[in-house]
Amino acid sequence: MAHIILDKQALFHNLDLIAKKAGGKEKVAIVLKDNAYGHGLREIAALAQEYGINKAVVRNFKEAQSISQYFPYILVLSDIPKEAMEFNFAINELVALQHFPKGSKVELKIDTGMHRNGIKMEEISEALEIIKKKSLNLAGVFTHFRSADELSSELFWQQSNWQEAKKKILQKCKALGFEKPRFHAANSAALFRLGCEDDFARVGIAMYGYLEMDEVFEAPRLKPVLSLWAKRVARRKMKKGDRIGYGGDFEAKADMEVATYDCGYGDGIFRSLKSIKDGKILGRVSMDYISVASSKDEICIFDDAKKVARELGTISYEVLVKLSPYIPREVK
Ligand SMILES: *Cc1c(COP(=O)(O)O)cnc(C)c1O
């Protein structure tokens, strides 16, 4: 089977840059949703804890449970628990408040302009009143920026909505006798553009070594953490005119040596992929195999997801999250 190597030094290097930009390790919550962007949830959780990170963000309750030993603070982005728990849960729309058990720690997501989910600005007062009435615990308030990675004034417009939301919330919290909740807004791109003036930033892609920002921004020197490798399972000499794989798409133009490696679309690489770090794919990508003009025992499929993403017309995030959770992960 293919295997993944996680570069601990690269991860710690990225966390150094992130913590410095945010103003300290305690101002960083790492985003571990979708199997830590394909890197491996528990592997990255353990490394980040070792580094000194104490906050994590996940997608659902099951993910939170599997890393609860590593972080005192975990925010679950989209799930509703059956009973009150130690984790914090995001509120993605007003009616959701009705479904949370008494005592739950909730964090209001505010829609400051992305219009995907979150409490509308004009619903803030009502949301806080429901929280009081239902004896929920307001632990945090946050928002998400839709254009932090693009050069436009949009980020600043959304940021000013966020300032207004925070003001409104602080006033209402005072009136209801709530303590000040935690505020957080920045993702990776917003952190590197604006810094972090809230309690912490929620950092995903930058920790893994990437930023998908417009070129005009000066990018920090992040290092990719993950590389994908495959072992040779067979090799053969091909005669001129022999064809390889499903449909026989590749035809040898001359006698050549070809090897087949144990990585395919079942591992999460795309069928449309044509080149890998250590060569060119000959013919079609199979579920568990690719053929390459190589004689190496082991080849690197990629160590820079952005290069793969550029070839496929997508972003590093998509290339990474598609990696199968079954692939063995090793930290080096
Ligand atoms: C995924 C996500 C992030 C992290 O974004 P990056 O661009 O990977 O840093 C932050 N906040 C929320 C709400 C998210 O869903």
The ligand as an SDF file (V2000), in Angstrom:
LIG
                    3D

 15 15  0  0  0  0  0  0  0  0999 V2000
  -11.7650   25.1320    7.7180 C   0  0  0  0  0  0  0  0  0  0  0  0
  -11.9900   26.2790    8.6000 C   0  0  0  0  0  0  0  0  0  0  0  0
  -10.9210   27.0690    9.0490 C   0  0  0  0  0  0  0  0  0  0  0  0
   -9.5010   26.8990    8.5880 C   0  0  0  0  0  0  0  0  0  0  0  0
   -9.2850   27.5330    7.3610 O   0  0  0  0  0  0  0  0  0  0  0  0
   -7.8300   27.5290    6.6870 P   0  0  0  0  0  0  0  0  0  0  0  0
   -8.0090   28.3310    5.4490 O   0  0  0  0  0  0  0  0  0  0  0  0
   -7.5020   26.1050    6.3910 O   0  0  0  0  0  0  0  0  0  0  0  0
   -6.9070   28.1230    7.6820 O   0  0  0  0  0  0  0  0  0  0  0  0
  -11.1940   28.0670    9.9820 C   0  0  0  0  0  0  0  0  0  0  0  0
  -12.4560   28.2720   10.4090 N   0  0  0  0  0  0  0  0  0  0  0  0
  -13.5000   27.5630    9.9740 C   0  0  0  0  0  0  0  0  0  0  0  0
  -14.8570   27.8620   10.4880 C   0  0  0  0  0  0  0  0  0  0  0  0
  -13.3110   26.5450    9.0430 C   0  0  0  0  0  0  0  0  0  0  0  0
  -14.3670   25.8300    8.6100 O   0  0  0  0  0  0  0  0  0  0  0  0
  1  2  1  0
  2  3  1  0
  2 14  2  0
  3  4  1  0
  3 10  2  0
  4  5  1  0
  5  6  1  0
  6  7  2  0
  6  8  1  0
  6  9  1  0
 10 11  1  0
 11 12  2  0
 12 13  1  0
 12 14  1  0
 14 15  1  0
M  END
$$$$
